[in-house]
Amino acid sequence: MPRFLIAPCTLPCLVIRELAKVTSLQHPQHSRVTDGMSMKLLLPIAIFVILCANVCMAVNSKAQLASGVTSANTAENASPSTEPFQSEEHGLSAKAVEIARPFNFPITNSMLVSWIVALGLIVFAQLATRKMEQVPVGPQNFVEWLVEGLYKFMTGIIGPHLAERTFWFFATIFIFILASNWIGLIPGVGTIGWGHQTSHGFRITEPLFRGANADVNMTLAMALVFFASWIVWSLREVGVGGFLKELFAPKGESEGVLKVLMVVVFFAAGCLEVVSILFRPISLTFRLYGNIFAGENLLEAMGRLVPGFGWLVPIPFYFLELLMGLVQALVFMLLTAVFTMLMCQHEEVKATAAHR
């Protein structure tokens, strides 16, 4: 069973800490958005997680290498009639390709792109906030508009209290996913690398770059980080008792036999809700991965559709994928925000109802 890499999503967690600095200049009341773990603490943790995750990946890669040798031996013993069929196969590989192993440290093409995106966002945020001005211009104006717009958007959905506590995560997720999706559309991603000559032309079998979200390891890592954060936020907001009460306790007022019946019904509904909660990371993972992976395969198929015009046919679909990249970033952010609101905002709703 493959081990999943969580390292690529640790660097993006640094991104929003840089971007969120912008709003605190003109809006001091929003400065608490940047509270929490400092950069000095977050960086060592990120390095530690990266090292641990890649040790796991190194162990897994050895197993994959052994299985690859076995597959190669099987292919050599196969009948020659299968060779023409294999040479005609094309399409994006479902798995990321290992492109280097310095000091037994495996690096895949999707990891490379995710690091490029994260470092690019961090550098841009540093440059945009290096000389803060009361009247923002240039990059500072764009970053402030983006961060403040996202903050107001999230406040309207989950409320100001939760927005102050969780904005750093939801904004990071949106910005990183959007940047990864759009950078994955740049010509050269998936089309530069190593390959061999076939009857249909030169075929890239080991691309140097691969879209970060076209790797299920990346999307699963973000979903698992959200799941862990969701548990922490829920316990901090409603406590262990409130968490269990929200899942299993009967709602409303009842007496006698009806009360016993409602206890049984809501306990059964709570068990179903636990199953639903456990499946949330899986649904988040494959919704994002499936859409991005399918989009990249679509672009490749359109490029091969008309020989000699492979550069022209995919152009309309590039605009579709630009829209899809934005939609998928919004969907992932909104779903995680709504999941958080459903568990963490009940006390506020009850308090509001009591005042009325």
C-alpha positions as CSV (number, residue, x, y, z in Angstrom):
1,M,0.0,0.0,0.0
2,P,1.5,3.4,-1.0
3,R,2.3,5.8,1.8
4,F,0.9,9.3,1.2
5,L,3.1,12.3,1.3
6,I,2.0,15.2,3.5
7,A,5.1,17.3,3.1
8,P,4.0,19.4,0.1
9,C,1.3,21.1,2.1
10,T,3.6,22.3,4.9
11,L,5.3,25.0,2.9
12,P,2.0,26.6,1.8
13,C,1.1,27.1,5.5
14,L,3.8,29.7,5.6
15,V,2.2,31.6,2.7
16,I,-0.9,33.1,4.3
17,R,1.2,34.2,7.4
18,E,3.0,36.5,5.0
19,L,-0.1,37.5,3.1
20,A,-2.1,38.2,6.2
21,K,0.4,40.8,7.4
22,V,-1.1,43.2,4.9
23,T,-4.5,43.7,6.4
24,S,-3.1,44.5,9.9
25,L,-1.7,47.8,8.6
26,Q,-4.9,49.6,7.6
27,H,-7.3,47.4,9.7
28,P,-5.9,46.9,13.2
29,Q,-9.1,45.1,14.2
30,H,-8.1,42.3,11.8
31,S,-4.6,41.9,13.2
32,R,-5.6,38.9,15.2
33,V,-5.9,37.0,12.0
34,T,-2.1,36.6,12.1
35,D,-2.0,35.5,15.7
36,G,-1.0,31.9,16.6
37,M,2.2,30.1,15.8
38,S,5.0,32.4,14.8
39,M,7.2,32.0,11.7
40,K,10.1,30.9,13.9
41,L,8.1,28.0,15.3
42,L,6.3,27.0,12.1
43,L,9.4,26.7,9.9
44,P,11.1,24.0,12.1
45,I,7.8,22.1,12.3
46,A,7.5,22.2,8.5
47,I,11.1,20.9,8.1
48,F,10.4,18.1,10.6
49,V,7.3,17.0,8.8
50,I,9.0,17.2,5.4
51,L,11.8,15.0,6.6
52,C,9.5,12.5,8.3
53,A,7.2,12.3,5.3
54,N,10.0,11.7,2.9
55,V,11.6,9.0,5.0
56,C,8.3,7.2,4.7
57,M,8.3,7.9,1.0
58,A,11.8,6.5,0.7
59,V,10.8,3.2,2.2
60,N,7.8,3.1,-0.1
61,S,9.9,3.9,-3.1
62,K,12.1,0.9,-2.4
63,A,9.1,-1.3,-2.5
64,Q,7.9,0.3,-5.7
65,L,11.4,-0.2,-7.2
66,A,11.2,-3.9,-6.3
67,S,7.8,-4.2,-7.8
68,G,9.0,-2.3,-10.9
69,V,11.8,-4.9,-11.4
70,T,9.3,-7.7,-11.1
71,S,7.0,-6.0,-13.6
72,A,9.9,-5.6,-16.0
73,N,10.8,-9.2,-15.8
74,T,7.2,-10.1,-16.4
75,A,7.1,-7.8,-19.4
76,E,10.2,-9.4,-20.8
77,N,8.5,-12.8,-20.6
78,A,5.3,-11.5,-22.2
79,S,4.5,-12.3,-25.8
80,P,5.7,-9.9,-28.5
81,S,2.1,-9.3,-29.6
82,T,1.5,-7.0,-26.6
83,E,4.3,-4.6,-27.6
84,P,2.4,-2.8,-30.4
85,F,-0.6,-2.3,-28.0
86,Q,1.6,-0.9,-25.3
87,S,3.4,1.5,-27.7
88,E,0.1,3.0,-28.6
89,E,-1.0,3.8,-25.1
90,H,-0.8,7.4,-24.1
91,G,-2.2,9.7,-21.4
92,L,-1.1,11.1,-18.1
93,S,0.1,8.6,-15.6
94,A,-2.1,8.2,-12.6
95,K,1.0,8.3,-10.3
96,A,3.6,10.9,-9.9
97,V,7.0,10.0,-11.3
98,E,10.2,10.0,-9.2
99,I,12.7,12.3,-11.0
100,A,15.6,12.4,-8.6
101,R,16.8,10.7,-5.4
102,P,19.6,12.9,-3.9
103,F,21.1,11.2,-0.8
104,N,18.3,8.6,-0.9
105,F,15.7,11.5,-0.7
106,P,13.0,10.8,-3.3
107,I,11.6,13.8,-5.3
108,T,8.7,13.4,-7.6
109,N,7.6,15.8,-10.4
110,S,4.5,16.8,-8.5
111,M,6.5,17.6,-5.4
112,L,8.8,19.8,-7.4
113,V,5.8,21.8,-8.7
114,S,4.2,22.1,-5.3
115,W,7.5,23.5,-3.9
116,I,7.9,25.9,-6.7
117,V,4.3,27.2,-6.2
118,A,4.8,27.5,-2.4
119,L,8.1,29.2,-2.6
120,G,6.9,31.5,-5.4
121,L,3.9,32.6,-3.3
122,I,6.2,33.2,-0.2
123,V,8.7,35.3,-2.3
124,F,5.9,37.3,-3.8
125,A,4.3,38.0,-0.4
126,Q,7.7,39.0,1.0
127,L,8.3,41.4,-1.9
128,A,4.8,42.8,-1.7
129,T,5.0,43.5,2.0
130,R,8.7,44.6,2.2
131,K,7.8,48.3,2.2
132,M,4.3,48.7,3.5
133,E,2.6,52.0,2.6
134,Q,-0.6,53.5,4.1
135,V,-1.8,54.0,0.5
136,P,-1.1,50.6,-1.1
137,V,0.2,50.5,-4.6
138,G,1.4,47.8,-7.0
139,P,1.9,44.3,-5.5
140,Q,0.9,45.4,-2.0
141,N,-2.4,46.7,-3.4
142,F,-3.1,43.3,-5.0
143,V,-2.2,41.2,-2.0
144,E,-4.2,43.4,0.4
145,W,-7.2,43.3,-1.9
146,L,-6.9,39.5,-2.1
147,V,-6.5,38.8,1.6
148,E,-9.0,41.4,2.7
149,G,-11.5,40.2,0.2
150,L,-11.1,36.6,1.3
151,Y,-11.4,37.6,4.9
152,K,-14.7,39.4,4.3
153,F,-16.0,36.6,2.2
154,M,-15.2,34.0,5.0
155,T,-16.7,36.3,7.6
156,G,-20.0,36.3,5.8
157,I,-20.0,32.5,5.7
158,I,-18.7,31.3,9.1
159,G,-19.0,34.5,11.1
160,P,-16.3,36.9,12.5
161,H,-15.4,34.7,15.5
162,L,-14.6,31.6,13.5
163,A,-13.0,33.7,10.7
164,E,-10.5,35.1,13.1
165,R,-9.5,31.6,14.3
166,T,-9.5,29.7,11.0
167,F,-8.9,32.3,8.2
168,W,-5.2,31.4,7.9
169,F,-6.1,27.9,6.9
170,F,-9.0,28.6,4.5
171,A,-7.1,31.4,2.7
172,T,-4.0,29.2,2.4
173,I,-6.0,26.4,0.9
174,F,-7.7,28.7,-1.6
175,I,-4.5,30.6,-2.7
176,F,-2.4,27.5,-2.9
177,I,-4.9,25.3,-4.8
178,L,-5.7,28.1,-7.3
179,A,-2.0,28.9,-7.9
180,S,-1.2,25.2,-8.3
181,N,-4.1,24.6,-10.7
182,W,-3.2,27.6,-12.9
183,I,0.6,26.9,-12.9
184,G,-0.2,23.4,-13.9
185,L,-1.6,24.8,-17.2
186,I,1.6,26.5,-18.2
187,P,3.0,25.0,-21.4
188,G,5.9,22.7,-20.4
189,V,4.2,21.2,-17.4
190,G,3.7,17.5,-18.5
191,T,5.4,18.1,-21.9
192,I,9.0,18.5,-20.9
193,G,10.9,15.4,-19.7
194,W,12.2,12.0,-20.7
195,G,10.6,9.6,-23.1
196,H,11.1,7.5,-26.2
197,Q,10.2,7.5,-29.9
198,T,7.0,5.6,-30.9
199,S,5.1,5.1,-34.2
200,H,3.0,8.2,-33.2
201,G,6.0,10.4,-32.5
202,F,8.0,11.2,-29.4
203,R,6.2,10.2,-26.2
204,I,7.0,11.7,-22.8
205,T,6.9,8.9,-20.2
206,E,8.6,10.7,-17.3
207,P,7.6,14.4,-17.3
208,L,9.8,16.8,-15.4
209,F,6.8,18.7,-14.1
210,R,3.3,17.5,-13.1
211,G,0.4,19.5,-11.7
212,A,0.5,19.4,-7.9
213,N,-3.2,18.7,-7.5
214,A,-3.0,16.0,-10.2
215,D,-1.3,13.9,-7.6
216,V,-3.6,12.2,-5.1
217,N,-1.0,12.4,-2.4
218,M,-1.2,16.2,-2.5
219,T,-5.0,16.4,-2.3
220,L,-5.1,13.7,0.4
221,A,-2.5,15.6,2.5
222,M,-4.6,18.8,2.4
223,A,-7.7,16.9,3.3
224,L,-6.0,15.2,6.3
225,V,-4.6,18.4,7.5
226,F,-8.1,19.9,7.4
227,F,-9.5,16.9,9.2
228,A,-7.0,17.3,12.0
229,S,-7.6,21.0,12.2
230,W,-11.3,20.5,12.2
231,I,-11.1,18.2,15.2
232,V,-8.9,20.8,17.1
233,W,-11.3,23.7,16.2
234,S,-14.4,21.7,17.2
235,L,-13.0,20.6,20.6
236,R,-11.8,24.1,21.3
237,E,-15.1,25.7,20.5
238,V,-17.6,23.2,22.0
239,G,-15.5,20.9,24.1
240,V,-15.5,17.1,24.3
241,G,-19.0,17.0,25.8
242,G,-20.4,19.4,23.3
243,F,-18.8,17.5,20.5
244,L,-20.4,14.2,21.5
245,K,-23.7,16.0,22.4
246,E,-23.8,17.5,18.9
247,L,-23.4,14.1,17.3
248,F,-25.5,11.8,19.5
249,A,-27.8,13.9,21.8
250,P,-31.5,14.2,20.9
251,K,-32.6,17.7,19.7
252,G,-35.8,19.3,20.8
253,E,-38.0,18.6,23.8
254,S,-39.9,15.3,24.4
255,E,-41.2,13.3,27.3
256,G,-41.9,9.7,28.2
257,V,-41.7,7.0,25.6
258,L,-41.2,9.5,22.9
259,K,-38.0,10.7,24.6
260,V,-36.6,7.2,24.8
261,L,-37.4,6.7,21.1
262,M,-35.7,10.0,20.2
263,V,-32.6,9.0,22.1
264,V,-32.4,5.8,20.1
265,V,-33.1,7.6,16.8
266,F,-30.5,10.3,17.3
267,F,-27.9,7.9,18.5
268,A,-28.3,5.9,15.3
269,A,-28.2,9.2,13.3
270,G,-25.0,10.1,15.2
271,C,-23.4,6.8,14.2
272,L,-24.2,7.6,10.5
273,E,-22.8,11.1,11.0
274,V,-19.6,9.7,12.3
275,V,-19.3,7.6,9.2
276,S,-20.0,10.7,7.1
277,I,-17.3,12.6,8.9
278,L,-14.7,9.9,8.4
279,F,-15.5,9.9,4.6
280,R,-15.1,13.7,4.3
281,P,-11.3,13.6,3.7
282,I,-11.8,10.9,1.0
283,S,-14.5,12.9,-0.8
284,L,-12.4,16.1,-0.6
285,T,-9.4,14.2,-1.9
286,F,-10.9,12.6,-4.9
287,R,-13.1,15.5,-5.9
288,L,-10.1,17.8,-6.4
289,Y,-7.8,15.2,-7.7
290,G,-10.3,13.8,-10.2
291,N,-11.2,17.1,-11.7
292,I,-7.7,18.3,-12.1
293,F,-6.4,15.0,-13.4
294,A,-9.3,14.7,-15.8
295,G,-8.6,18.2,-17.1
296,E,-5.0,17.5,-17.8
297,N,-5.9,14.3,-19.6
298,L,-8.5,16.3,-21.6
299,L,-5.9,18.8,-22.7
300,E,-3.5,16.1,-23.7
301,A,-6.2,14.2,-25.7
302,M,-7.2,17.4,-27.5
303,G,-3.5,18.0,-28.4
304,R,-3.3,14.6,-30.1
305,L,-6.7,14.8,-31.8
306,V,-5.6,16.6,-35.0
307,P,-2.1,15.9,-36.2
308,G,-0.2,19.0,-36.9
309,F,-2.6,21.2,-35.0
310,G,-1.9,20.0,-31.5
311,W,-1.1,23.6,-30.5
312,L,-4.4,25.0,-31.7
313,V,-7.2,22.5,-30.7
314,P,-6.6,22.7,-26.9
315,I,-6.8,26.5,-26.7
316,P,-10.5,26.7,-26.0
317,F,-10.1,24.0,-23.3
318,Y,-7.4,26.0,-21.6
319,F,-10.0,28.7,-20.8
320,L,-12.3,26.0,-19.5
321,E,-9.5,24.6,-17.2
322,L,-8.7,28.2,-16.0
323,L,-12.3,28.4,-14.8
324,M,-12.2,24.9,-13.5
325,G,-9.1,25.7,-11.4
326,L,-10.9,28.6,-9.8
327,V,-14.0,26.7,-9.2
328,Q,-12.2,23.7,-7.6
329,A,-10.2,26.1,-5.3
330,L,-13.5,27.7,-4.2
331,V,-15.3,24.4,-3.7
332,F,-12.5,22.9,-1.5
333,M,-12.4,26.1,0.6
334,L,-16.2,26.4,0.9
335,L,-16.7,22.8,1.8
336,T,-14.1,22.8,4.5
337,A,-15.5,26.1,5.9
338,V,-19.0,24.8,6.0
339,F,-17.9,21.5,7.7
340,T,-16.2,23.7,10.3
341,M,-19.2,26.0,10.7
342,L,-21.7,23.1,11.2
343,M,-19.8,21.8,14.2
344,C,-18.4,25.0,15.8
345,Q,-21.1,27.7,15.4
346,H,-24.0,26.1,17.3
347,E,-23.4,27.9,20.5
348,E,-23.5,31.3,18.7
349,V,-26.8,30.4,17.1
350,K,-28.3,29.4,20.4
351,A,-27.1,32.5,22.1
352,T,-28.6,34.6,19.3
353,A,-31.9,32.8,19.5
354,A,-32.0,33.3,23.3
355,H,-31.5,37.1,22.9
356,R,-34.4,37.2,20.5
